[in-house]
Amino acid sequence: MTIGNRIKAIRMDRNFTQKYIAAALGMSHANYGKFENGKINMSRGRIDLIADLLDVDVAEILAPEQETLQEC
């Protein structure tokens, strides 16, 4: 599972919209959607902000990506 997919799953579990997260980050809804869909990368600083918004530890978001790297 990619970071974008993990964030999307947590966001949906919290019943937040992409528009809400994008507005909180000061970015367009379209660009935020591209991030969740893996079309663009997000900076670590923005990932930290997303973790705060979703009330999760950054490690919970990054863990799936780290597991994928360890499997290689």
C-alpha positions as CSV (number, residue, x, y, z in Angstrom):
1,M,0.0,0.0,0.0
2,T,1.4,3.4,-0.9
3,I,1.5,6.4,1.4
4,G,-1.2,8.1,-0.6
5,N,-3.4,5.0,-0.4
6,R,-2.8,4.7,3.4
7,I,-3.7,8.4,3.9
8,K,-6.8,8.0,1.8
9,A,-7.9,5.0,3.9
10,I,-7.3,6.9,7.2
11,R,-9.0,10.0,5.8
12,M,-12.1,8.1,4.7
13,D,-12.2,6.3,8.1
14,R,-12.3,9.7,9.7
15,N,-15.0,10.9,7.3
16,F,-12.8,13.8,6.0
17,T,-13.1,14.9,2.4
18,Q,-10.2,15.6,0.1
19,K,-11.4,19.2,0.0
20,Y,-11.1,19.5,3.7
21,I,-7.6,18.2,3.8
22,A,-6.5,20.2,0.8
23,A,-7.8,23.4,2.3
24,A,-6.1,22.7,5.6
25,L,-2.8,22.2,3.6
26,G,-3.4,25.3,1.5
27,M,-3.4,23.4,-1.7
28,S,-5.9,22.7,-4.5
29,H,-8.3,19.8,-4.2
30,A,-7.0,18.6,-7.6
31,N,-3.4,18.4,-6.5
32,Y,-4.3,16.7,-3.2
33,G,-6.2,14.1,-5.2
34,K,-3.2,13.5,-7.4
35,F,-1.1,12.8,-4.3
36,E,-3.6,10.2,-2.9
37,N,-3.6,8.6,-6.4
38,G,0.2,8.4,-6.6
39,K,0.6,10.9,-9.4
40,I,2.7,13.4,-7.4
41,N,4.8,13.1,-4.3
42,M,4.3,15.1,-1.1
43,S,7.0,16.6,1.0
44,R,7.7,15.1,4.4
45,G,6.5,18.4,6.0
46,R,3.1,18.0,4.3
47,I,2.9,14.4,5.4
48,D,3.6,15.5,8.9
49,L,0.7,18.1,8.6
50,I,-1.6,15.4,7.2
51,A,-0.8,13.1,10.1
52,D,-1.7,15.9,12.6
53,L,-5.0,16.5,10.7
54,L,-5.8,12.8,10.8
55,D,-4.7,12.5,14.4
56,V,-2.3,9.7,13.7
57,D,1.4,9.2,14.2
58,V,3.6,9.8,11.1
59,A,4.9,6.2,11.5
60,E,1.4,4.8,10.9
61,I,1.4,6.6,7.5
62,L,4.9,5.7,6.5
63,A,4.9,2.1,7.9
64,P,3.3,0.6,4.8
65,E,5.9,2.2,2.5
66,Q,8.7,1.1,4.8
67,E,7.3,-2.5,4.9
68,T,7.3,-2.5,1.0
69,L,11.0,-1.4,1.0
70,Q,12.0,-4.1,3.4
71,E,10.3,-6.8,1.3
72,C,12.5,-5.9,-1.7
